[in-house]
Amino acid sequence: MNASLAGFLVILIMGLVVYVTRIAGSELMNLFAMTARLEAILKAMASSVLVAIVVSECARGSLRVSAAVAVAGLAMLMFRNPLVAMSSGVATAAAFSFLHI
């Protein structure tokens, strides 16, 4: 089997796993009554996953990543707009890469 076919199969299998996981998640949620507590947990889950990813990257000690996260955090506090915060963080990381810092 050549490398391109193997890569295609891996991507296909990963897509299938994601699809099945989404369907299974929806079906499992139909088994439970949506309470205020469960709704709060589900709303907080996405944020906690994002924070875990960002904190683990910052813990690696990269100045570029830490600066981008700090700028994004400050932008979020100042403008209360996630798009502005993400854009400013990406722009900071891009500037660090452009300047080879």
Secondary structure, 3 states (H helix, E strand, C coil): CCHHHHHHHHHHHHHHHHHHHHHHHHHHHCCCCCCHHHHHHHHHHHHHHHHHHHHHHHHCCCHHHHHHHHHHHHHHHHHCCHHHHHHHHHHHHHHHHHCCC
